[in-house]
């Protein structure tokens, strides 16, 4: 009950893009989608199906939850990739600075004989 109430409150704070675009476009063919709608419209006869019917309202919650988890994982990967790139660039910079310091120690003109 609490999750559904919070979901309703969050619905008001959604951006227009979140309200308009579905999170997961269906990969079912049109005929399959019609079959699914017909089955969902019929009242369930099995006890488990009736119990699951009580949780249909949580579908959007789980879609959002899964989307947030996927985004979190994608950001973790991007961060790790950027950390690796940063480390590589720091190593290159250290090599460049070491080479520049070495060039300053070497005299430009040979000493006269």
C-alpha positions as CSV (number, residue, x, y, z in Angstrom):
1,X,0.0,0.0,0.0
2,X,2.8,2.4,1.0
3,X,4.8,1.7,-2.2
4,X,1.7,2.3,-4.4
5,X,1.0,5.6,-2.6
6,X,4.6,6.7,-3.0
7,X,4.4,5.7,-6.7
8,X,1.4,8.0,-7.1
9,X,3.2,10.8,-5.4
10,X,6.3,10.3,-7.7
11,X,4.1,10.2,-10.8
12,X,3.4,13.9,-10.3
13,X,7.2,14.6,-10.3
14,X,7.9,12.7,-13.5
15,X,9.2,14.6,-16.5
16,X,7.2,14.8,-19.6
17,X,9.6,12.3,-21.3
18,X,9.1,9.8,-18.5
19,X,5.3,10.1,-18.7
20,X,5.1,9.7,-22.5
21,X,7.8,7.2,-23.3
22,X,7.3,3.6,-22.1
23,X,10.3,2.1,-20.2
24,X,10.2,-1.2,-22.1
25,X,8.8,-1.3,-25.6
26,X,7.1,-4.6,-26.2
27,X,8.8,-7.1,-28.4
28,X,5.6,-9.1,-29.0
29,X,3.9,-9.2,-32.3
30,X,0.4,-7.5,-32.6
31,X,-1.4,-10.9,-32.4
32,X,0.6,-11.9,-29.3
33,X,-0.2,-8.5,-27.7
34,X,-3.9,-9.1,-28.3
35,X,-3.7,-12.5,-26.8
36,X,-2.0,-11.1,-23.7
37,X,-4.7,-8.3,-23.4
38,X,-7.5,-11.0,-23.7
39,X,-5.9,-13.2,-21.0
40,X,-5.3,-10.3,-18.6
41,X,-8.9,-9.1,-19.1
42,X,-10.3,-12.5,-18.0
43,X,-10.6,-13.0,-14.3
44,X,-8.1,-15.6,-13.1
45,X,-9.4,-19.0,-11.8
46,X,-6.3,-20.3,-10.1
47,X,-5.5,-19.2,-6.6
48,X,-1.9,-18.1,-7.5
49,X,-3.1,-16.1,-10.4
50,X,-5.6,-14.3,-8.2
51,X,-2.9,-13.5,-5.7
52,X,-0.6,-12.2,-8.4
53,X,-3.5,-10.0,-9.6
54,X,-3.2,-8.0,-6.3
55,X,0.4,-7.0,-7.3
56,X,-0.3,-5.8,-10.8
57,X,-0.1,-2.2,-9.5
58,X,3.6,-2.8,-8.7
59,X,4.5,-3.4,-12.3
60,X,5.4,0.2,-12.9
61,X,7.4,0.2,-9.7
62,X,9.4,-2.8,-10.8
63,X,10.0,-1.3,-14.3
64,X,11.3,1.9,-12.7
65,X,13.4,0.0,-10.2
66,X,14.9,-2.2,-12.9
67,X,15.6,0.8,-15.1
68,X,17.3,2.6,-12.2
69,X,19.4,-0.5,-11.5
70,X,20.4,-0.7,-15.2
71,X,21.4,3.0,-15.2
72,X,23.4,2.5,-12.0
73,X,25.3,-0.4,-13.5
74,X,25.9,1.6,-16.7
75,X,27.2,4.6,-14.7
76,X,29.5,2.3,-12.7
77,X,31.0,0.9,-15.9
78,X,31.4,4.4,-17.3
79,X,33.1,5.5,-14.1
80,X,35.5,2.6,-14.1
81,X,36.3,3.2,-17.8
82,X,37.0,6.9,-17.1
83,X,39.2,6.0,-14.1
84,X,41.3,3.7,-16.3
85,X,41.6,6.4,-18.9
86,X,42.6,8.9,-16.3
87,X,45.2,6.6,-14.9
88,X,46.6,6.0,-18.4
89,X,46.7,9.8,-19.1
90,X,48.5,10.4,-15.8
91,X,51.1,7.8,-16.6
92,X,51.7,9.5,-20.0
93,X,52.0,12.9,-18.3
94,X,54.5,11.5,-15.8
95,X,56.6,10.0,-18.7
96,X,56.4,13.4,-20.6
97,X,57.5,15.4,-17.5
98,X,60.3,12.9,-16.8
99,X,61.5,13.3,-20.3
100,X,61.3,17.1,-20.1
101,X,63.3,17.1,-16.9
102,X,66.0,14.9,-18.4
103,X,66.3,17.2,-21.4
104,X,66.9,20.2,-19.1
105,X,69.8,18.4,-17.3
106,X,71.6,17.6,-20.6
107,X,73.7,20.6,-21.6
108,X,72.7,22.1,-24.9
109,X,76.2,23.1,-26.0
110,X,79.2,20.7,-25.5
111,X,81.9,22.1,-23.2
112,X,84.9,23.6,-25.1
113,X,88.0,21.5,-25.3
